[in-house]
Amino acid sequence: MNFLTKKSPLDRYIADVESYLPAKNRADIAEELRANLAEKLADRAEDSDVEVSEESEIELLSEFGHPLRLAAQYQGEERSLIGPTLYPFYRMSVLVSLVISTCVILSISLAEIFFRVDLGDVSSPWMFVNTYIYIIGVITAGYVLTERLMERHSYLDSWEPNAMEQPDNALASAWGALVACIAAVTWLVILNLFSIEHSLETLLGQNQNPIDTLVFWMKIETVILIPQYFYLVFNQTWSRNRLLLRIGSELILSSGCVVILFNNAGSLGLNYPDVPQSLASAFYYVLWGIIIATTLGAISYWRKLRLLGISD
């Protein structure tokens, strides 16, 4: 999809509402909404003897309000803790976090069983239960707080249809951003299970365990990414500051991998002697893979930043 391609306000509005709806009945609701809006626009044009224009579309959409609020009307009855506006996101968040955490934790447990890799509390017997309770608690508290803040500051009331811009990738949609946000939260919870020393020595790779250094840098990057993904759930437009922050996020992990390569990457085998030499050697390729992927990501966002500057 072209970054500079524009759609009509009506098309963008329906796409935004559709992105907030569960996949089960998303298409049917979007079709019904489009027909309803088109009929109202036609009636207004007939009454005023004026053709349908972008201005008339914006005027009508302003009356309907924020796409998230309209989508909530299709979500069913009120709920006491999480209201219908955010409940579909909350339900999906819990499901995604459980799937991701189960896969990651099982992988870590298998690594300890087969390679005797001691990662501290990560493989303790109560790890699964504690991790799930922790993650669900964090997600629930986050949604309750978000809903209260949205109501207090009338966030949805400040929405304007003429501020909509077309997203340029799959992640820049409500559900895509939600999955990314929950995946990042889940990943951060799992990273916090690792027993590492949060010190400057660990950050700079001056200790003897490259895994600790890598985990430390991953934590920093994830903490910066979470609010970015969360913001995307409610607003899928790009801005100069958001692009700069995203470029910085990509370069943080890349810098961490460079630090490890030049300092303590070779000491992996000393810390985990039961790990096969082939896997220890593969650690270098993993680091280089991360460096290449994050650098390409930073370049991609830099190109978008330049295109945004051109369009301005």
C-alpha positions in Angstrom: 0.0 0.0 0.0 1.3 3.4 -1.0 2.2 5.5 2.0 0.9 8.6 0.3 -2.3 7.1 -1.1 -5.5 8.8 0.2 -9.0 7.5 0.7 -12.2 9.4 1.2 -13.1 10.3 4.8 -16.0 7.9 4.6 -13.8 5.0 3.4 -11.3 5.7 6.1 -13.9 6.0 8.8 -15.5 2.6 7.9 -12.1 1.0 7.8 -11.3 2.3 11.3 -14.6 1.1 12.7 -14.1 -2.3 11.0 -10.6 -2.6 12.6 -12.1 -2.3 16.1 -14.6 -5.1 15.5 -14.1 -8.8 16.0 -13.4 -10.8 12.8 -16.5 -12.9 13.3 -19.0 -10.2 12.1 -16.7 -7.5 11.0 -17.5 -7.6 7.3 -21.3 -7.7 7.8 -21.3 -4.7 10.2 -19.0 -2.7 7.9 -21.3 -3.3 5.0 -24.3 -2.3 7.0 -22.6 0.8 8.2 -21.5 1.8 4.7 -25.1 1.5 3.4 -26.4 3.5 6.4 -23.9 6.3 5.9 -24.3 6.4 2.1 -28.1 6.7 2.5 -27.8 9.5 5.0 -25.3 11.4 2.7 -27.7 10.9 -0.3 -30.7 12.2 1.7 -28.7 15.3 2.8 -27.5 16.0 -0.7 -31.1 15.7 -2.0 -32.5 18.0 0.7 -29.8 20.6 0.2 -29.5 20.3 -3.6 -25.7 19.9 -3.2 -23.6 17.0 -4.4 -21.9 14.8 -1.9 -18.4 16.1 -1.1 -15.6 15.5 1.3 -16.8 18.3 3.6 -20.3 16.8 3.8 -18.8 13.4 4.6 -16.7 14.9 7.4 -19.8 16.8 8.8 -21.8 13.5 9.0 -18.9 11.5 10.5 -18.5 14.1 13.2 -22.0 13.4 14.3 -21.3 9.6 14.5 -18.2 10.2 16.7 -15.0 8.3 17.2 -14.9 4.9 15.3 -14.1 3.1 18.6 -17.2 4.4 20.2 -19.4 3.5 17.2 -17.8 0.0 17.2 -18.6 -0.4 20.9 -22.3 -0.1 20.1 -22.1 -3.5 18.3 -20.3 -5.2 21.2 -23.4 -6.1 23.3 -24.3 -5.4 26.9 -22.3 -3.4 29.5 -19.7 -5.0 31.7 -18.8 -3.9 35.2 -15.0 -4.0 35.0 -14.2 -3.6 31.4 -16.8 -1.8 29.3 -18.0 -2.8 25.8 -15.7 -0.2 24.2 -12.5 -2.0 25.2 -13.8 -5.5 26.1 -13.1 -7.0 22.6 -9.5 -5.8 22.9 -9.2 -7.1 26.5 -10.5 -10.5 25.6 -8.1 -10.8 22.6 -5.2 -9.5 24.8 -5.6 -12.2 27.4 -5.8 -14.9 24.7 -2.7 -13.6 22.8 -0.7 -13.2 25.9 -1.4 -16.8 27.1 -0.5 -18.3 23.7 2.8 -16.3 23.4 3.8 -16.8 27.0 3.1 -20.6 26.8 5.3 -21.0 23.7 8.2 -18.9 25.1 8.1 -20.6 28.5 8.0 -24.1 27.0 11.0 -23.3 24.8 12.9 -22.0 27.9 12.0 -25.1 29.9 13.1 -27.4 27.1 16.4 -25.6 26.8 17.0 -26.3 30.5 16.0 -30.0 30.2 18.0 -30.8 27.2 21.0 -28.4 27.5 21.0 -27.8 31.3 20.8 -24.1 30.8 20.2 -22.5 34.2 18.2 -19.3 33.7 17.2 -18.8 37.3 13.5 -18.5 38.2 12.4 -18.8 34.6 12.2 -22.6 34.9 10.9 -22.9 38.5 7.9 -25.3 39.0 5.5 -22.4 39.7 6.7 -20.4 36.8 3.7 -21.1 34.6 1.0 -20.2 37.1 2.8 -17.2 38.4 3.5 -15.9 34.9 -0.1 -16.2 33.8 -1.4 -14.5 36.9 1.1 -11.7 36.5 0.4 -11.1 32.9 -3.4 -11.2 33.2 -3.2 -8.9 36.2 -1.1 -6.4 34.3 -3.4 -6.5 31.3 -6.5 -6.1 33.3 -5.1 -3.2 35.4 -4.0 -1.5 32.2 -7.4 -1.7 30.5 -9.2 -0.5 33.6 -6.9 2.4 33.9 -7.1 3.2 30.2 -10.9 3.2 30.2 -11.0 5.5 33.2 -8.5 7.9 31.6 -10.4 7.9 28.3 -13.7 8.7 30.2 -12.1 11.4 32.4 -10.4 13.2 29.6 -13.2 12.7 27.1 -10.6 11.3 24.6 -13.2 9.9 22.2 -15.1 13.2 22.2 -12.0 15.1 20.9 -11.8 13.0 17.8 -12.2 14.8 14.4 -12.8 12.9 11.1 -10.6 15.3 9.1 -7.6 14.2 11.2 -7.8 10.7 9.9 -4.9 9.4 7.8 -4.5 6.1 6.0 -2.1 3.6 7.7 0.6 2.1 5.5 1.1 -1.4 6.8 -0.7 -4.3 8.6 0.6 -3.4 12.0 -1.0 0.1 11.8 -4.5 -1.2 12.5 -6.3 -1.5 15.8 -6.0 -5.3 16.1 -2.5 -5.5 14.7 -1.3 -2.9 17.1 -3.1 -4.6 19.9 -1.4 -8.0 19.2 2.0 -6.2 19.0 1.3 -4.4 22.3 0.3 -7.5 24.2 3.1 -9.5 22.7 5.5 -6.8 24.0 4.0 -6.8 27.5 4.1 -10.6 27.6 7.7 -10.6 26.4 8.7 -8.0 29.1 7.1 -10.1 31.8 9.0 -13.2 30.7 12.3 -11.2 30.4 11.8 -10.0 34.0 11.8 -13.7 35.1 15.5 -13.9 34.2 17.8 -13.3 37.2 20.2 -10.7 36.0 22.0 -7.8 37.6 20.8 -4.5 36.3 24.0 -2.6 36.3 26.2 -0.6 34.0 28.6 -3.4 33.8 25.9 -5.8 32.5 24.7 -3.2 30.0 28.1 -2.6 28.6 28.9 -6.3 28.3 31.7 -6.2 30.9 30.3 -9.2 32.8 30.9 -12.8 31.8 27.4 -13.6 30.6 26.3 -12.4 27.2 22.7 -13.6 27.8 22.3 -11.2 30.7 23.5 -8.3 28.5 21.2 -9.3 25.7 18.2 -9.6 28.1 19.0 -6.2 29.6 19.0 -4.5 26.1 15.8 -6.3 25.1 14.1 -5.0 28.3 15.1 -1.4 27.4 13.8 -1.7 23.9 10.6 -3.4 24.9 9.8 -0.8 27.5 10.1 1.9 24.8 8.0 -0.1 22.3 5.0 -0.8 24.5 3.6 2.7 24.6 4.2 3.1 20.9 2.1 0.0 20.1 -0.5 1.0 22.7 -0.9 4.4 21.0 -1.3 2.7 17.7 -4.4 0.9 19.0 -6.3 4.2 19.2 -4.5 6.3 16.5 -2.9 4.6 13.5 -1.4 7.8 12.0 2.3 8.6 11.7 4.0 11.7 12.9 7.6 13.0 12.8 8.1 12.4 16.6 6.6 8.9 16.5 8.8 7.9 13.5 11.9 9.2 15.3 11.1 7.3 18.4 10.5 4.1 16.4 13.9 4.6 14.7 15.5 4.9 18.1 13.8 1.8 19.3 15.2 -0.2 16.5 18.7 1.1 17.0 18.7 0.4 20.7 18.6 -3.4 20.3 21.0 -3.2 17.4 23.5 -1.3 19.6 23.1 -3.9 22.4 24.0 -6.7 20.0 27.1 -4.8 18.8 28.2 -4.3 22.4 27.9 -8.0 23.0 29.8 -8.9 19.9 32.7 -6.7 20.9 32.8 -7.7 24.6 31.4 -10.9 26.0 29.8 -13.0 23.1 32.6 -15.5 23.3 32.0 -16.3 26.9 28.6 -18.1 26.3 30.2 -21.5 26.4 31.9 -20.7 29.7 28.5 -20.0 31.3 26.7 -22.9 29.8 29.2 -25.7 29.3 26.5 -28.3 28.4 25.3 -26.3 25.4 26.6 -27.9 22.2 29.4 -26.0 20.5 27.3 -25.6 17.3 24.6 -23.8 19.3 27.2 -21.6 21.0 28.5 -20.7 17.6 25.0 -20.0 16.3 24.7 -17.3 19.0 26.9 -15.0 16.8 24.6 -15.5 13.8 21.6 -14.7 16.0 23.2 -11.4 17.1 24.1 -10.5 13.5 20.5 -11.4 12.4 19.1 -9.0 15.0 21.5 -6.3 13.9 20.5 -6.7 10.3 16.8 -6.9 11.0 16.7 -3.8 13.3 18.9 -1.8 11.0 16.7 -2.5 8.1 13.7 -1.6 10.2 15.3 1.7 11.1 16.1 2.4 7.5 12.4 1.7 6.6 11.1 4.1 9.2 13.7 6.7 8.1 12.3 6.5 4.5 8.8 7.0 5.9 10.1 10.0 7.8 11.5 11.6 4.6 8.2 10.9 2.7 6.3 12.5 5.6 8.5 15.5 5.3 7.9 15.7 1.5 4.1 15.4 2.0 4.2 18.2 4.5 
